[in-house]
Amino acid sequence: MSDLRNSAPLLDAYLAYFESTRTPFTIPGHKQKASRLDTGLGSVVDGDTPLYGGLDEIKLTNQTLKKAEKLAAELWGADYARFSTGGSTHANQAIVLALGAPGDKVAISRTAHRSILSALVLAGLEPIWMSPDIDEATGVPIGIGIAQLEKALEENPIAVLLTEPGYLGTISDLPTLIEAAHKKSVPVILDAAWGGHFGFHPELPKHAFQLGADALITSVHKALPGYSASALLLARGQYLNLDRLEQSFETTHTTSPAGAPLASIDAVRALLQTRGVELNTQLLKSVAEFKRTVQSEFALPIFLYESDFPAGRFDPSKIVLRVQQLGASGVDIENDLQAAGIRVEMADRDTIVFLATLADGAEDFSTLADALIPILKRHQAQRRESATALSWSVLPIRGISMRDAYFAKTEMVNASKAEGRISADLIAPYPPGVAVVAPGEVLTAQILEGLKASKDAGVRIAYATDSSLTTYRVVI
């Protein structure tokens, strides 16, 4: 029996569906009996049921989804909540489409995920880029400074879009930024894909609405134990048009949402509401003990810590290994960890990110430490200076708008002839999926050399038409 079932209407509906006797003559076509056709196929799809005719009646008679979304809005202190089965990508696109009209400007952090950039193309909005401040000691982006925002606000944007926390767990001085934007009645929207656990423990950073922001997008499958591609969109209506937001959400979402992701969002909400402090206490304790265990084997500090940043501006549950302190290659270490059956969230030459969540137990951290320590010792060499990753250090040069570049005629040119041309592609090391170059921007020597170096170091280069980077797709 699920402890959450009585307080999570979508979870209860999902479980009740499979407890009932039914003979469906509706979609999905597998009818929860594809195992009759093939056991492998059945093991994948027979636990699937949709919202329509699954978690609720075809006509949504019971309004089960609306009940669950209302509970989420109440927990986070929002006026509006929607559950997405299309990930934070869909939620980002929905809110960007709800902001204004083609040609309007938005102030946006350069650390934004590609989904935000794609949304700008769809909506025809123009970005005012804000570059993050970089911590000199670690080379890590530590958020958008107030000077960057004030400069952007001079161009009269209709909204401010921030990525908080950043991929490495750092956070801007959000109260200062939100206050500055609100003085001009400009809404502040936080893509908090990696911060779904924020606000549910006194030692964790606060979530968007506790800080006064106007919208929060978070992935329920990243830092939280939800179904893949499940996400949550929350908003307040003081500076945002919630009717327009609802229209945009429905325009960009599937008309056949799967039930399991929806049920998982509801269940995770109930889990945070009833056990958030308890579970986050366990997580924070486990992460701190893991860092102490591994760090004790090495003289130089090899992790990012809260003490490296201003108070409240780093996620203490984040495990970021500073590989350059050991003079090793993060990609080589990743390969050895994979051989030991351990996968990491991200690895490049200087950094490895390990994603720890509420689902990890003490034994998982012990397994990781036991595997990691000898691998690090085997690869240890001469310390390198901290270097800022390419994704955080490029200052974009705009050639034409992203939307114009997206629809422009293009050609492929050899990498040796690409410098100075306007990129038709968004190109990013992945993870984290932060653009090094966006459509409409000029391919500079720094970009071309940096992307090649990243690829040669074993980093995956995503979204480029030619992932080998032998050629580049450029605007004619």
C-alpha positions in Angstrom: 0.0 0.0 0.0 1.4 3.4 -0.9 1.7 5.8 2.0 1.2 8.7 -0.5 -1.9 7.4 -2.2 -4.5 9.1 0.0 -2.9 12.5 -0.5 -2.0 12.2 -4.2 -5.2 12.0 -6.4 -3.3 11.2 -9.6 -1.3 8.5 -8.0 -4.4 7.0 -6.5 -6.1 7.1 -9.9 -3.1 5.3 -11.6 -3.1 2.6 -9.0 -6.9 2.2 -9.0 -6.9 1.8 -12.8 -4.7 -1.3 -12.6 -6.8 -2.7 -9.7 -10.0 -2.6 -11.7 -11.4 -5.0 -14.3 -11.6 -3.4 -17.7 -11.9 -4.2 -21.4 -10.7 -1.0 -23.2 -11.7 -0.2 -26.7 -9.8 3.1 -26.6 -6.2 4.2 -27.0 -3.5 3.3 -26.2 -3.4 0.5 -28.7 -1.4 -1.8 -26.5 -4.5 -2.1 -24.2 -2.1 -3.1 -21.3 -1.9 -6.6 -22.9 1.0 -6.3 -25.4 2.7 -9.2 -23.6 0.2 -11.4 -25.5 2.1 -10.3 -28.6 5.6 -10.2 -27.2 6.9 -10.4 -23.6 9.6 -7.8 -24.2 7.2 -5.3 -25.6 4.7 -6.0 -22.9 7.3 -5.5 -20.2 7.7 -1.9 -21.6 4.2 -0.8 -22.3 1.8 -2.9 -20.2 2.2 -0.6 -17.2 1.2 2.4 -19.2 -2.2 4.2 -19.1 -3.1 7.7 -20.3 -4.8 10.6 -18.6 -7.9 10.3 -20.8 -9.6 7.1 -20.2 -7.0 6.0 -17.7 -6.4 8.3 -14.7 -9.7 10.0 -15.5 -12.7 9.3 -17.8 -12.4 10.2 -21.5 -14.4 13.4 -20.8 -12.3 14.2 -17.7 -15.4 13.9 -15.6 -13.5 13.6 -12.3 -11.1 16.5 -12.9 -8.3 14.5 -11.3 -5.5 16.4 -12.9 -6.9 19.7 -11.9 -7.2 18.6 -8.3 -3.6 17.5 -8.2 -2.3 20.7 -9.9 -4.2 22.7 -7.3 -2.4 20.9 -4.5 0.9 21.7 -6.1 0.1 25.4 -6.5 -0.8 25.5 -2.8 2.4 23.8 -1.7 4.7 26.1 -3.7 2.6 29.2 -3.1 1.7 29.8 -6.7 -1.5 31.0 -8.4 -1.2 28.5 -11.3 0.3 25.0 -11.7 0.5 22.6 -14.7 2.0 19.2 -14.9 4.0 18.4 -18.1 5.0 15.1 -19.6 7.3 17.0 -22.0 10.0 17.9 -19.5 11.2 21.4 -18.6 11.7 21.8 -22.3 7.9 22.0 -22.8 7.4 24.2 -19.8 10.0 26.6 -20.9 8.5 26.8 -24.4 5.0 27.4 -23.0 6.0 30.3 -20.8 8.2 32.0 -23.4 5.3 31.8 -25.9 3.0 33.4 -23.3 5.2 36.5 -22.7 4.8 38.9 -25.7 4.8 39.4 -29.4 7.4 38.7 -32.1 10.1 41.4 -31.8 9.8 41.9 -28.1 13.0 41.6 -26.0 13.7 39.4 -23.0 16.7 39.6 -20.7 18.2 36.1 -20.5 21.1 34.4 -18.9 23.6 33.0 -21.3 23.7 29.9 -19.2 20.1 29.1 -20.4 19.3 25.6 -21.6 18.8 25.1 -25.4 15.0 24.7 -24.8 14.8 28.4 -23.9 16.7 29.4 -27.1 14.4 27.2 -29.1 11.4 28.8 -27.5 12.7 32.3 -28.5 12.8 31.1 -32.1 9.2 29.8 -31.9 8.0 33.0 -30.2 10.1 35.5 -32.3 11.5 37.1 -29.2 14.9 38.8 -29.1 17.4 37.9 -26.4 19.3 40.5 -24.4 22.1 38.2 -23.2 23.5 38.5 -19.7 26.8 36.8 -19.0 27.4 35.2 -15.6 30.1 36.3 -13.2 32.9 33.8 -12.9 34.5 32.8 -9.6 38.3 33.3 -10.1 39.3 30.6 -7.7 37.3 27.8 -9.3 36.4 29.0 -12.8 32.8 28.3 -12.0 29.9 30.7 -13.1 28.3 32.1 -10.0 25.3 33.7 -11.5 24.1 36.9 -13.1 25.4 40.1 -11.4 23.2 43.1 -10.8 25.2 45.2 -13.2 24.4 42.8 -16.0 20.7 42.9 -15.2 20.5 46.7 -14.8 22.2 47.1 -18.2 19.7 44.7 -19.8 16.8 46.5 -18.1 17.8 49.7 -19.9 16.6 48.0 -23.1 13.1 47.5 -21.8 12.7 43.7 -21.8 9.3 42.3 -21.2 10.7 39.6 -18.9 13.8 38.3 -17.2 14.7 34.6 -17.8 17.2 33.1 -15.4 18.6 29.6 -15.0 18.8 28.9 -11.3 20.5 26.9 -10.0 23.2 26.7 -12.7 24.4 23.3 -13.8 27.2 23.3 -11.3 24.9 24.2 -8.4 25.6 27.9 -8.1 22.9 30.5 -7.7 22.6 34.3 -8.5 21.9 36.9 -5.8 18.2 36.4 -6.7 16.5 38.7 -4.1 18.6 41.6 -5.5 17.8 40.7 -9.1 14.1 40.2 -8.5 13.7 43.5 -6.7 15.4 45.4 -9.6 13.2 43.7 -12.2 10.0 44.3 -10.2 10.8 48.0 -9.8 10.1 48.1 -13.5 7.2 45.7 -13.3 9.1 43.1 -15.3 8.4 39.5 -14.4 11.2 37.1 -13.3 11.0 33.5 -14.5 13.3 30.9 -13.1 14.3 27.7 -15.1 15.0 25.7 -12.0 15.2 22.3 -13.7 17.9 21.2 -11.3 16.4 22.8 -8.2 13.1 21.0 -7.6 14.2 20.1 -4.1 14.8 23.8 -3.1 12.7 25.2 -0.4 12.0 21.9 1.4 14.8 22.0 4.0 16.3 24.9 6.0 19.8 24.1 4.7 18.8 24.2 1.1 18.3 27.4 -1.0 14.8 28.8 -1.1 12.6 28.2 -4.1 11.4 30.8 -6.6 8.3 32.0 -4.8 9.9 32.2 -1.4 12.3 34.7 -3.1 9.5 36.6 -4.8 9.9 35.4 -8.4 6.9 35.1 -10.8 7.4 31.7 -12.4 9.2 28.4 -11.7 9.9 25.6 -14.1 11.4 22.5 -12.6 12.1 19.0 -13.7 10.6 16.3 -11.5 12.9 13.7 -12.9 16.3 15.4 -12.2 16.8 16.4 -8.6 13.5 14.7 -7.7 12.5 11.0 -8.0 9.9 11.5 -10.7 9.2 9.8 -14.1 11.5 10.7 -17.0 10.3 13.9 -18.8 8.0 14.9 -16.0 8.1 18.6 -15.2 6.2 21.2 -13.2 5.3 24.8 -14.3 4.2 27.2 -11.6 3.3 30.9 -11.9 1.9 33.9 -10.2 -0.4 36.4 -11.9 0.8 39.8 -10.7 3.1 40.3 -13.8 2.1 37.4 -16.0 -1.1 36.8 -18.0 -2.2 33.3 -16.7 -4.9 32.9 -19.3 -2.3 33.4 -22.0 0.0 31.0 -20.2 -2.7 28.3 -20.1 -3.2 28.8 -23.9 0.5 28.5 -24.5 0.8 25.4 -22.3 -2.0 23.6 -24.2 -0.7 24.7 -27.6 2.7 23.1 -27.0 1.7 20.0 -24.9 0.7 16.6 -26.2 -3.0 15.9 -26.4 -2.3 12.4 -25.2 -0.4 12.8 -21.9 0.9 9.6 -20.4 -0.5 8.8 -16.9 2.7 7.5 -15.2 4.6 10.8 -15.5 1.6 12.8 -14.3 1.0 10.4 -11.4 4.7 10.6 -10.4 4.6 14.5 -10.3 1.6 14.3 -7.9 3.3 11.6 -5.8 6.6 13.6 -5.6 4.6 16.6 -4.5 3.1 14.6 -1.7 6.4 13.2 -0.8 8.0 16.6 -0.5 5.0 17.9 1.5 5.0 15.0 4.0 8.7 14.0 4.2 10.6 16.7 2.5 12.6 17.8 5.5 13.3 14.2 6.6 14.5 13.0 3.2 16.6 16.1 2.4 18.2 15.8 5.8 19.3 12.3 4.9 20.5 13.4 1.5 22.6 16.3 2.8 24.1 14.1 5.5 25.1 11.4 3.0 26.6 13.9 0.5 28.6 15.6 3.2 29.9 12.3 4.5 30.8 11.1 1.0 32.7 14.3 0.3 34.6 13.9 3.6 35.5 10.3 2.9 36.9 11.0 -0.6 38.5 14.3 0.3 40.4 12.8 3.2 42.5 10.9 0.7 43.7 14.0 -1.1 45.6 17.1 0.1 44.0 19.7 -2.2 40.3 20.5 -2.1 38.7 18.5 -4.9 35.0 19.3 -4.5 32.9 22.5 -4.7 31.6 23.4 -1.2 29.1 25.9 0.2 32.0 27.8 1.7 33.4 28.5 -1.8 30.4 30.9 -2.4 28.3 33.5 -0.7 25.8 32.2 1.8 22.8 30.6 0.1 24.3 30.6 -3.3 25.3 26.9 -3.7 23.3 23.7 -3.6 24.9 21.7 -0.8 23.4 18.5 -2.3 25.5 19.0 -5.5 28.6 16.8 -6.0 31.0 18.6 -8.3 34.5 17.1 -8.6 37.2 19.5 -9.6 39.4 17.1 -11.6 42.0 19.7 -12.5 43.0 19.8 -8.9 44.3 16.3 -9.5 45.8 17.0 -12.9 43.6 14.3 -14.4 41.1 14.1 -17.2 37.4 14.0 -16.2 36.6 12.0 -19.3 39.2 9.3 -18.5 37.9 9.0 -15.0 34.4 8.7 -16.3 35.4 5.9 -18.6 36.9 4.0 -15.6 33.8 4.6 -13.5 31.6 3.3 -16.4 33.8 0.1 -16.5 33.0 -0.3 -12.8 29.3 0.1 -13.4 28.9 3.7 -12.3 27.5 6.4 -14.5 28.0 10.1 -13.9 25.8 13.0 -14.9 28.5 15.0 -16.7 32.3 14.8 -17.3 34.6 17.1 -19.2 38.3 17.7 -19.0 38.2 19.6 -15.7 34.9 18.6 -14.0 32.7 15.7 -13.1 29.2 16.1 -11.8 27.6 13.3 -9.8 23.8 13.7 -9.4 22.7 12.7 -5.9 18.9 12.6 -5.1 16.4 11.6 -2.4 16.4 8.1 -3.9 20.1 7.4 -3.1 20.8 5.4 0.1 24.0 5.3 2.2 25.1 2.1 0.4 25.0 4.0 -3.0 27.5 6.6 -1.7 29.7 3.9 -0.2 29.8 2.1 -3.5 30.7 5.3 -5.3 33.4 6.2 -2.8 34.9 2.7 -3.0 35.1 2.9 -6.7 36.1 6.5 -7.1 39.0 6.8 -4.7 41.4 4.3 -6.3 40.5 5.6 -9.8 41.4 9.1 -8.8 44.6 8.0 -7.3 45.5 6.1 -10.4 44.9 9.2 -12.6 46.4 11.7 -10.2 49.2 13.9 -11.8 50.3 17.5 -11.7 47.6 20.0 -10.7 46.3 22.3 -13.4 45.0 25.9 -13.0 41.2 26.2 -13.0 39.8 27.0 -16.5 36.4 28.3 -17.3 34.5 25.9 -19.5 33.7 27.0 -23.0 30.0 27.1 -22.3 30.4 29.7 -19.6 33.1 31.9 -21.2 31.9 32.8 -24.8 30.7 36.3 -25.3 28.2 36.0 -28.2 28.5 38.2 -31.3 25.1 38.6 -33.0 24.9 38.5 -36.7 21.2 38.2 -37.4 18.3 37.2 -35.2 17.9 33.6 -34.2 14.6 33.3 -35.9 16.0 34.7 -39.2 18.9 32.3 -39.0 16.5 29.4 -38.3 14.6 30.0 -41.5 17.5 31.2 -43.7 19.1 29.3 -46.6 22.2 27.6 -45.4 25.2 25.7 -46.6 27.9 23.5 -45.1 31.4 24.9 -45.0 34.7 23.3 -44.0 35.7 24.2 -40.4 38.8 25.9 -41.8 36.6 28.4 -43.6 33.9 28.8 -40.9 35.4 31.7 -39.0 33.4 34.9 -39.4 30.4 33.1 -40.8 26.9 33.1 -39.2 26.0 29.9 -37.6 22.6 28.3 -38.5 23.0 25.7 -35.7 22.8 25.8 -32.0 26.0 24.0 -30.8 26.6 22.9 -27.2 28.7 20.5 -25.2 26.2 18.0 -23.7 25.7 17.9 -20.8 24.8 20.6 -19.8 23.4 21.7 -23.2 24.3 25.4 -22.7 24.9 27.0 -26.1 28.5 27.9 -27.1 27.0 29.4 -30.3 23.3 30.0 -31.1 21.7 30.4 -34.5 22.4 33.9 -35.9 25.7 34.3 -34.0 29.2 34.7 -35.5 31.5 31.7 -35.4 34.7 33.1 -33.9 38.2 31.6 -33.6 37.5 31.1 -29.8 34.3 29.1 -30.6 35.8 27.0 -33.3 39.0 26.2 -31.4 37.1 25.6 -28.2 34.6 23.3 -29.7 37.3 21.2 -31.3 39.3 21.0 -28.1 36.2 19.9 -26.2 35.4 17.2 -28.8 39.0 16.0 -28.8 38.9 15.7 -25.0 36.0 13.3 -25.4 33.1 15.6 -24.7 29.9 15.0 -26.7 29.1 17.9 -29.0 25.3 18.2 -29.4 22.9 19.7 -31.9 25.4 20.4 -34.6 24.4 19.3 -38.1 27.9 17.7 -38.4 28.8 16.4 -34.9 32.3 15.7 -36.1 32.8 19.4 -36.5 34.6 18.8 -39.8 32.0 21.1 -41.3 29.6 23.8 -40.0 26.1 24.7 -41.2 26.1 28.5 -41.9 23.8 31.1 -43.3 24.3 31.9 -46.9 
